[in-house]
Amino acid sequence: EVQLVESGGGLVQVGGSLRLSCAASGFTFDDYAIGWFRQAPGKEREGVSCISSSDDSTYYADSVEGRFTISSDNAKNTVYLQMNDLKPEDTAVYYCVLDRSITHTIVQVTTGLYTSMDYWGKGTLVTVSS
């Protein structure tokens, strides 16, 4: 059973930083994408960032490019999202996600058009206060 467990959310002021962590377990897929989606109150889910297992390439939504950095520690099966220069519009529940289709995930992250993802964590709340 795939399990994705997030941690690291919280309350931060505008311009501050947070680092989210996702401990992943229970999967043996050869190729997959793992990363982060978010959902703000009253809004649709949207892709934030992802990593491709095939070559460790990273992808970002335009809204976070240059401010957020995704990374992974394969030995610990953990994915991180370093979020800097946080803005009020970054307030959302952040979900760790995994999908067996790398392309499907990249399209969602880079276009902002959510369709579906195979596996979700329970989410962690990030609140950016002004």
N, C-alpha and C positions, 0 to 999 in steps of 0.2 A: 504494500500500500504506500502510495506516494504521500509524504508528509512535508509540508512547508511551514516553518514556524518563524514568524517575524518577531523582531524586537527592536527597540531603540527609538520609538516614537515619543512625542511629548510636546510640551509648550515651549516655543522659542520666539524671540522678538524679531521683528523685521531686520534683515541683514545678518541674522545669526546662522548657525550651522547645526546640523544633526547628522548622525550616521545611523542608517538602518542596517540591520543584519537579517539574513534569512538562512536558517539551517535546513538543508534539504536532505531527505533520506527516502529509502524505499523504492528507488527506481534503477533500472539497468538499461535504459535506452542508449543506443549508440549515438544518435544525433538528436539534439533537442535545443531549445532556446529557454533560457531562464532569465527572469528579470522582475520588473516592477510595473504595476499598473496602479492607478489611483482613482478614487471617486470622491468628488467634492459634494457637499450637500446640495441636493436639487439638480445635480448634473449627471451626465452619462459617465460611465467608466472610460478611462483613457490610458493608453500606454505611455509610460514614462521612459523606460530604458530596458535594454536586454543585452544578453551575451549569447553568442552562438557557440555551441559546444564543438563545432567542427574546426573552427580556427580562432576562437576567442575574440572574434570581432565584436565591437560594441556599437550600439545604436541608441539614439536619443530622440525624444520629441523636441521639436523646435523650441518649445516653451521653456525647456530646461537645459538646452545645449549651452555649454560653457559654465554652467553653475553646478550641475550634478555630475558625479562620476560613478560609474558602476565598475565593480571589480569582483574577482572571485578568488577564493582559496580552495583549490581542488582537493588538497589534502584534508581539509576540514569540511568539505562539501558545503561551503558557506558562501553566500553572495552578499555583497555590501552595496549600499547606495550612500555615497557621501554627498550631502546636500549643503551647498554654500549659498550665501547671499539670498536667503529665503525671503519670499514675498508673501503677502496675505493670500494671493491666489494659489499658493502652493498648499494651503490648508485643505486636507483631505484624509481619508483613510487610504493608507498605502498597503497594497497587497503584493506579496511575493507570488509569482506565477511561473508555470512551466508548461511548455507545449512541445509535442513531438514534431511539429513542423516549424523549422527555423524560418522559412520564408513567410509563413502565415503570421508569425509573431513580429517579424521585422516590418512587414507592411502595416500592421496595426500601430506599432510604435511610431513609425515615421510619418504616417498619414493622419494619425489621430482618430481614425475610424475604428471603433471597437466592434468586433464581431463575436469572437469566442476564444477561450483558452482552456486547455485540458484540465489543469490543476491550479487550485488557489489555496493560499494560506488564509487564516482568519482575519488578517489585517492588523495594522497598527495605526493609531491616530496621530497625525501631525497637525499641530495648530500653530499658525504664525500670527502673532499678535502685533498690532500696530500701536 
